[in-house]
Amino acid sequence: TAIPSNFLTYAVTSTIIKLSWDSPPLYFQNGVITSYTLTYRGIQRDTTLETMTVSVVNDTYILPILTKLEENTDYLIEVSANTIIGAGPPATSYQLTPQNAPKGAPRNLSLSTTDTSIQVNWSVPLINDLDGNLTGYVVTYYGYVIDTEEREEPINTSSEDDQTLTLYGLQEYTDYFISVQAVTVGRGPSISNTIRTLQAIPNAVPTDLNASAISPRAIYITWSPPPFIDQNGIITEYTLTYRGVERDFEERTISILTATTRSTSSRTVSDLEEDTDYIITIRAHTTIGAGPISTVTVHTPENVPSSPVRNLTTSTEGLNATSIFVSWEVPILNDLNGILVNYSINYSGIEIDTVPRVIYLSNPNLTNQSITLID
């Protein structure tokens, strides 16, 4: 008619409870105790009622251990003594199993991106998989190839609502690994996925820009792509411009499609002006737009004048029979193609004295000269 004495329960781990009790007082046993009946079930999770029978032999019995229990759960545990007639009243105990790290991952992970940010959305793990009181989440992320440092964003919350976190300051056009873990007294398993940030315009100029004049009217130009980390996408083309500084002022533009595997590009521009400084620019493009400009200046070499002197006249007025006075004007400035250093006068007779002769005038400022035809 009495309950077992000194009924004690003790949670050894989050899934194991130890039990102990003593027989009912002798004068309340009303017979020989043949066994004990033990029942237990979780209260919050409405788990199945479990029943165990503990046999008594020669007044001794083995105290049971409850295993495979649910974490963070209140258990109602009862034990009653039995004679051959039946069971007496139960002794009752409530025992809370400790929390544990979640055994389930967050659910419904979805990712969306811009060029430098990723929005992460997820849902709470199944309630039965939390195994404790939710305190927050940890979002872990890192980039492949570049921006590879692993970073964590802790989120403190006990809310079981859907969650959103936006990661900022990311590298453009980069694959990122994203994982989310729920946290109670520890971190649970993760749910993960990867996503690539969108393309953007390049951050840097093309590298190794070089230009050299290969003739008075042609320049050979070479360059390499921007550094990989600054390309921010797939380089689809380059824009090359060039114009003369002192003359040939019209800026000309060339669009150059490029293969992604090409490490160095080149182009020859021709039909230029001789003896002219040219400013050459190059910029890289992704599908989003053009990056910053790299500039180089190169000078085309001098060349022979491309037009004759102007207003060439001859006269014998006031001269003897063996002299001719020759006068002229400088060629058009843009046709000099360099610095004027001298003139040469070529002459010969038509009918007699037909041997060609040349006079070199080292003074470029002269615009006339008397020629003695016959010594």
Secondary structure, 3 states (H helix, E strand, C coil): CCCCEEEEEEECCCCCEEEEEECCCHHHCCCCCCEEEEEEEECCCCCCCEEEEEECECCECCCCEECCCCCCCEEEEEEEEECCCCEEEEEEEEEECCCCCCCCCCEEEEEEECCCCEEEEEECCCHHHCCCCCCEEEEEEEECCCCCCCEEEEEECCCCCCEEEEECCCCCCCEEEEEEEEECCCEEEEEEEEEECCCCCCCCCCEEEEEEEEECCEEEEEEECCCHHHHCCCCCEEEEEEEECCCCCCCEEEEEECCCCCCCEEEEECCCCCCCEEEEEEEEECCCCECCCEEEEEECCCCCCCCCCEEEEEECCCCCCCEEEEEEECCCHHHCCCCCCCEEEEECCCCCCCCCEEEEECCCCCCEEEEECCC
